[in-house]
Amino acid sequence: MDKLAFGFWGVYFGTAGLMLAGSALAFALSLHRISLNAGLSATASSFFVVAFLGGLPIDDDNTLARVLAHIAMLVSGFLAYLLFSILGLLRGKKARLHTRLALTVLVLGVMAAGWLLSPVPSLVLGLGFAWTLGVVALAVSLRSVYRGDRLAWTAVLGVFFMLVAVLGLGWIALARGQEPWPVHAVSALAGTAYLVTMAAALWTRYSYLIELHHVMAMGPSYDPVTRMRSLSETGQMVGDIFRRRRDEPAGPEAARAGDGGNGAEGWTDEVLPAPDRSMARIGVMVVSIGNLYALERLHGMAAVNHALFVCAGRLRRAVPAHVEMGRFSGDGFVLLLRDCNDSGQLIRLAHQVEARLSKSVVLNTSLDAARRESEQTRWQAEIGVGVLLVSDPAARASSVLAACKAMSRTAMSYASRVAWLDQASGEAVELPVLETA
């Protein structure tokens, strides 16, 4: 092997060593699952590289080809399973069992087919299987990207680099001693990039679990529980918005405020209050979670903190950047839209928030890292959303929030889970999903 090739592969194995050291550190901090995934990923990848570079003590070429074919099949199946685990596709016991069974049957079937061929074609079959499985993993990662998983982009890059490395190592194994040094360089750099991207993906999961551990242990006193404004800061934010609204003089922009709500034809005249022509309106939305108390009684405060953590994260992803958010009471959130002159926007946002937060989630119920995976419960938030469009310049923030809070409680009995204050009757009424033209 050329000296330059040795240098490039030295970079690869140095990266693998750093990854193993990081996994050992994670294991020392009781994050066993993350450390195990990182260690196994680095070990399996390194063993694959060592074998295909000719590091196995096998002199017979035919025997070596057979062994390399089996290694390609086994390691590719194992790394595909680890990738699915990192992407969060194996959260349920049935999903893990079915995936293990399918991969095991597939690998054993291809291995059996390899024995029907001579050694070199068997090696080509093994490499082809590994590359095909990599393409399937790439497709799964792209599907996760389409579904909005930000971590999946890292997985896409990792699988791409892995495919390049497998292609180069296959060339090296089939043309033993006759391959040009750039093949080693490209393969080593691609393998190093694969390890780096997988380490980045695992670190994302690792940092998430660190934060989640603090959240479950400390509760609302550590407001990365929601990573939002604290209760007091939310109250100050709402008060400032209402106070500034009262103090600002009406200008040309405010005079054009009540244009009839161009985003919700058919709703403005019947449901919304008559617009105030002198001042832009404020959209207020209170989201309440009705079953947190029951969750606490059944599974403890750690599960409640996990539930709030998940709901807040989903809420941030569902809400546009211009919407102000914060904690409200112990079981809800408040959203404010300044200059809300499009009632349809407010209504659609309320239904989007309800749909996002109502999805089920698996919650951890134990602070003990060793028992966390075995002590879990599936939970679905009971959401109620109270919506109010404030046009009265004298409206008080406390009264508006109290009304929205009461409507959010009432909305839990509605099919749409969204309620609006009917100005004519003074009562909360249901807001069904708007029909799209």
C-alpha positions in Angstrom: 0.0 0.0 0.0 1.3 3.5 -0.9 2.5 5.7 2.0 -0.1 8.3 1.0 -2.8 5.7 1.4 -1.5 4.8 4.9 -1.8 8.5 5.8 -5.4 8.7 4.7 -6.4 5.5 6.5 -4.6 6.8 9.6 -7.0 9.8 9.6 -9.9 7.3 9.4 -8.7 5.1 12.3 -7.9 8.2 14.4 -11.5 9.4 13.9 -12.8 5.9 14.9 -10.6 6.0 18.0 -12.1 9.4 19.0 -15.6 8.1 18.5 -14.8 5.1 20.7 -13.4 7.5 23.4 -16.6 9.6 23.2 -18.8 6.5 23.6 -16.8 5.5 26.7 -17.4 8.9 28.2 -21.1 8.7 27.4 -21.2 5.3 29.0 -19.6 6.7 32.2 -22.4 9.4 32.3 -25.0 6.6 32.3 -26.2 7.2 28.7 -25.8 3.6 27.8 -27.9 3.4 24.7 -26.2 6.3 23.0 -22.7 5.1 24.0 -23.5 1.6 22.8 -24.7 2.8 19.4 -21.6 5.0 18.9 -19.2 2.3 20.0 -20.8 -0.4 17.9 -21.0 1.8 14.8 -17.3 2.7 15.1 -16.2 -0.9 15.8 -18.3 -2.5 13.0 -17.1 0.1 10.5 -13.5 -0.3 11.4 -13.7 -4.1 11.3 -15.2 -3.8 7.8 -12.3 -1.5 6.7 -9.6 -3.7 8.2 -11.0 -6.8 6.6 -11.2 -5.3 3.1 -7.8 -3.7 3.4 -6.4 -7.2 3.8 -5.9 -7.2 7.6 -7.4 -10.7 8.2 -4.8 -13.6 8.7 -6.1 -15.6 5.8 -3.7 -16.6 3.0 -6.0 -18.5 0.7 -7.7 -16.0 -1.8 -10.8 -18.1 -2.2 -11.4 -18.4 1.5 -10.7 -14.7 2.0 -13.3 -13.9 -0.7 -15.9 -16.0 1.1 -15.2 -14.4 4.4 -15.3 -10.9 3.0 -18.6 -11.6 1.3 -20.1 -12.7 4.7 -18.6 -9.6 6.4 -20.1 -7.3 3.9 -23.5 -8.8 4.4 -23.4 -8.9 8.2 -21.9 -5.5 8.8 -24.2 -3.7 6.3 -27.2 -5.3 7.9 -26.0 -4.3 11.3 -25.2 -0.7 10.4 -28.6 -0.4 8.7 -30.3 -1.4 11.9 -28.2 1.2 13.9 -29.2 3.9 11.4 -32.9 3.0 11.7 -32.5 3.3 15.5 -30.8 6.7 15.3 -33.6 8.0 13.1 -36.1 6.9 15.8 -37.9 4.3 13.6 -37.5 1.5 16.1 -39.2 3.0 19.2 -41.8 0.3 19.6 -40.9 -3.3 20.6 -42.8 -4.7 17.6 -40.9 -2.4 15.2 -37.6 -3.5 16.7 -38.5 -7.2 16.6 -39.9 -7.0 13.0 -36.9 -5.1 11.7 -34.4 -7.5 13.4 -36.3 -10.5 11.9 -36.5 -9.0 8.4 -32.8 -8.1 8.3 -31.7 -11.5 9.7 -33.8 -13.4 7.2 -32.5 -11.2 4.4 -28.9 -11.5 5.3 -29.0 -15.3 5.9 -30.8 -15.7 2.6 -28.2 -13.7 0.6 -25.4 -15.6 2.4 -27.0 -18.9 1.4 -27.2 -17.7 -2.2 -23.6 -16.8 -2.1 -22.6 -20.4 -1.4 -24.2 -21.3 -4.8 -21.5 -19.1 -6.5 -17.8 -19.3 -6.7 -15.8 -17.2 -4.2 -15.2 -14.1 -6.3 -18.8 -13.8 -7.6 -19.9 -14.5 -4.0 -17.8 -11.4 -2.9 -19.4 -9.3 -5.7 -22.8 -10.5 -4.4 -21.9 -9.5 -0.9 -20.8 -6.0 -2.0 -23.9 -5.6 -4.1 -26.1 -6.5 -1.2 -24.3 -4.1 1.1 -24.6 -1.3 -1.5 -28.3 -2.1 -2.1 -29.0 -2.0 1.6 -27.2 1.3 1.7 -29.5 2.7 -1.0 -32.5 1.5 0.9 -31.2 3.2 4.0 -30.7 6.4 1.9 -34.3 6.2 0.8 -35.5 5.8 4.4 -33.4 8.8 5.4 -34.8 10.9 2.6 -38.3 9.9 3.7 -37.6 11.1 7.2 -36.3 14.4 5.7 -39.6 14.7 3.9 -41.5 14.1 7.1 -39.6 17.0 8.8 -37.0 15.2 10.9 -34.0 17.6 10.9 -31.7 14.8 12.0 -32.4 12.9 8.8 -30.3 15.3 6.7 -27.2 14.2 8.7 -28.2 10.6 8.1 -28.6 11.2 4.3 -25.0 12.6 4.2 -23.7 9.7 6.3 -25.3 7.0 4.1 -24.0 8.7 1.0 -20.4 8.7 2.3 -20.8 5.1 3.4 -21.9 4.1 -0.2 -18.8 5.8 -1.6 -16.5 4.1 1.0 -18.1 0.6 0.3 -17.6 1.1 -3.5 -13.9 2.0 -2.9 -13.2 -0.8 -0.5 -14.9 -3.3 -2.9 -12.5 -2.1 -5.6 -9.5 -2.5 -3.3 -10.6 -6.1 -2.4 -11.3 -7.2 -5.9 -8.1 -5.6 -7.4 -5.8 -6.6 -4.5 -2.5 -4.7 -4.9 -3.3 -3.2 -8.2 -5.6 -0.3 -7.2 -4.3 3.3 -7.6 -3.7 5.2 -4.3 -6.4 7.8 -5.1 -8.9 5.0 -4.5 -7.6 4.6 -1.0 -7.7 8.4 -0.5 -11.3 8.7 -1.6 -12.4 5.6 0.4 -10.6 6.7 3.5 -12.0 10.3 3.4 -15.5 9.0 2.7 -15.3 6.6 5.6 -14.0 9.4 7.8 -16.9 11.6 6.7 -19.3 8.7 7.5 -18.0 8.4 11.0 -18.2 12.2 11.6 -21.8 12.5 10.4 -22.9 9.5 12.4 -21.1 11.0 15.5 -22.9 14.3 14.8 -26.3 12.4 14.7 -25.5 10.6 17.9 -24.4 13.8 19.6 -27.8 15.3 18.6 -29.5 12.5 20.4 -27.0 12.6 23.3 -27.5 16.4 23.9 -31.2 16.0 23.7 -31.2 13.3 26.4 -28.9 15.4 28.6 -31.4 18.3 28.5 -34.3 15.9 28.9 -32.7 14.5 32.1 -32.4 17.9 33.6 -36.0 18.8 32.6 -37.4 15.6 34.2 -35.4 16.1 37.4 -35.8 19.8 38.0 -39.2 20.6 36.5 -40.5 24.1 35.9 -37.7 25.7 37.9 -35.5 24.9 34.9 -37.4 26.4 32.0 -35.8 24.5 29.3 -38.8 22.3 30.4 -40.4 24.3 27.6 -37.4 26.4 26.5 -39.9 29.3 26.5 -40.5 32.4 28.6 -41.1 31.6 32.3 -44.5 32.3 33.8 -43.5 35.7 35.1 -41.8 36.7 31.8 -44.9 35.6 29.9 -47.0 37.9 32.1 -44.7 40.8 31.5 -44.7 40.2 27.8 -48.5 40.1 27.5 -48.8 43.2 29.7 -46.3 45.1 27.6 -48.1 44.3 24.3 -51.5 45.4 25.7 -50.0 48.5 27.3 -48.1 49.5 24.2 -51.3 49.0 22.2 -53.2 51.4 24.4 -50.5 54.0 24.4 -49.8 54.0 20.6 -51.8 56.6 18.7 -54.0 55.5 15.8 -52.2 56.0 12.5 -52.8 55.3 8.8 -51.8 51.6 9.3 -54.2 51.2 12.2 -57.0 53.0 10.3 -56.8 50.2 7.7 -56.9 47.5 10.3 -60.4 46.0 10.0 -60.5 45.0 6.4 -62.9 42.1 7.0 -60.4 39.3 7.6 -59.5 38.3 4.0 -58.3 34.9 5.0 -61.6 33.4 6.3 -64.5 34.1 4.0 -67.8 33.1 5.6 -66.5 33.4 9.1 -65.9 37.1 9.6 -69.5 38.4 9.5 -71.0 35.6 11.5 -68.4 34.9 14.2 -65.8 37.6 14.5 -66.6 40.9 16.3 -67.0 44.1 14.3 -63.5 45.4 13.6 -62.3 48.5 15.3 -61.2 50.9 12.5 -59.0 53.0 14.8 -56.6 50.2 16.0 -55.1 47.0 14.8 -56.3 43.9 16.6 -54.4 41.4 18.7 -54.9 37.7 18.2 -54.8 35.8 21.5 -54.7 32.0 21.8 -54.5 29.9 25.0 -53.6 26.2 24.7 -54.5 24.1 27.7 -53.5 20.4 28.3 -56.3 18.8 30.2 -54.8 15.5 31.3 -51.5 16.5 32.9 -53.0 16.0 36.4 -54.0 12.4 35.6 -50.5 11.8 34.1 -48.9 13.0 37.3 -51.1 10.8 39.5 -50.4 7.8 37.4 -46.7 8.2 36.5 -45.2 11.0 38.6 -43.9 14.5 37.9 -41.0 13.3 35.7 -43.5 12.1 33.1 -45.3 15.5 33.3 -42.1 17.4 32.7 -41.4 15.1 29.7 -44.9 15.8 28.4 -44.5 19.5 28.7 -41.1 19.3 27.1 -42.5 17.5 24.1 -45.6 19.7 23.7 -43.5 22.9 23.9 -41.1 21.6 21.2 -44.0 20.7 18.9 -45.6 24.1 19.5 -42.4 25.9 18.5 -42.3 23.9 15.3 -45.9 24.6 14.5 -46.0 28.3 15.1 -44.5 31.0 12.7 -41.6 33.1 13.9 -43.6 36.3 14.3 -46.0 34.8 16.9 -45.1 35.5 20.6 -45.3 32.5 22.9 -44.9 31.7 26.6 -46.0 29.5 29.5 -49.4 30.1 30.9 -50.4 28.6 34.2 -49.0 25.1 34.9 -50.7 23.3 32.1 -50.8 25.6 29.1 -49.3 28.1 26.7 -50.3 31.5 25.4 -49.8 32.8 21.9 -50.1 36.4 20.8 -50.3 37.7 17.2 -49.7 41.5 16.9 -51.7 43.4 14.3 -53.8 40.3 13.6 -56.1 41.6 10.8 -56.4 38.2 9.1 -58.9 36.1 11.1 -58.4 33.2 8.8 -54.7 33.1 9.8 -55.7 32.9 13.4 -58.2 30.2 12.9 -55.9 28.0 10.8 -53.1 28.4 13.3 -55.4 27.3 16.1 -56.3 24.1 14.3 -52.7 23.4 13.3 -51.6 23.8 16.9 -54.3 21.4 18.1 -53.4 18.8 15.5 -49.7 18.9 16.2 -50.0 18.8 20.0 -52.6 16.0 20.0 -50.3 13.4 18.5 -49.3 10.6 20.8 -45.8 10.3 22.3 -43.9 7.7 24.4 -43.0 9.3 27.7 -40.2 8.3 30.1 -41.5 7.7 33.7 -38.3 7.0 35.5 -35.2 9.2 36.2 -33.0 6.1 36.4 -31.2 5.8 33.1 -30.9 2.1 33.5 -34.6 1.6 33.7 -35.8 4.4 31.4 -36.4 2.4 28.4 -38.4 -0.3 30.3 -40.5 2.2 32.2 -42.3 4.2 29.6 -45.9 5.0 28.7 -47.7 6.1 25.6 -49.6 9.3 26.1 -51.8 11.6 24.1 -52.4 15.2 25.2 -56.0 16.3 25.6 -55.8 19.7 24.0 -58.2 22.7 24.1 -57.6 25.9 22.3 -59.3 29.2 23.2 -59.1 31.9 20.6 -60.0 35.6 20.9 -59.5 38.6 18.6 -59.1 41.7 20.7 -60.3 45.0 19.2 -61.2 47.0 22.3 -58.4 49.4 23.1 -59.4 49.3 26.8 -59.2 45.6 27.1 -57.2 44.3 30.1 -54.7 41.6 29.5 -55.8 39.6 32.7 -59.4 39.6 31.6 -58.6 38.5 28.0 -56.4 35.7 29.2 -58.9 34.5 31.7 -61.6 34.4 29.0 -59.3 32.5 26.6 -58.3 30.1 29.4 -62.0 29.4 30.1 -62.7 28.8 26.4 -59.8 26.5 26.1 -61.3 24.4 28.9 -64.6 24.4 27.2 -63.1 23.5 23.8 -62.0 20.1 25.2 -65.6 19.0 24.9 -65.8 20.0 21.2 -64.9 17.8 18.3 -62.5 20.4 16.8 -61.0 21.2 20.2 -61.1 24.9 19.3 -63.4 27.6 20.8 -64.2 31.2 20.0 -66.2 33.8 22.0 -69.4 34.6 20.3 -70.0 38.4 20.9 -73.7 38.2 20.4 -74.4 35.5 23.1 -71.3 36.1 25.2 -70.6 32.3 25.2 -67.9 30.1 23.8 -68.8 28.4 20.4 -67.0 25.8 18.5 -64.7 26.6 15.5 -64.7 23.7 13.1 -62.0 23.3 10.5 -62.3 25.8 7.7 -63.1 24.4 4.3 -60.4 25.2 1.8 -61.4 26.4 -1.6 
